[in-house]
């Protein structure tokens, strides 16, 4: 079955590349999530007034890759201990975040964060 997952782990281009290389990922889409402005621009998000994070929406076949496997890619792709940054990219839009699409994803994400 086709499902979606959404992750923020720094600049979305590098994160997207990591997920694209994952077997079972059908499609990726970059954008902004978690903020208060509908359809923000890059300039809006960089103003640090909207609350958005750069994210990658991952469409995947759960018969080929599990959500837990995608969480492993997420954790390996970045350093979640760097508050509001990844490497040279600094700002709250680069924060580490998982947006879950259902209760099962929420439980798995919380469990993986604890590990």
Helices and strands as residue ranges (DSSP letters): E 2-9, H 12-20, E 25-33, H 42-46, E 53-61, H 67-77, E 85-86, E 89-90, G 92-94, E 96-99, H 103-114
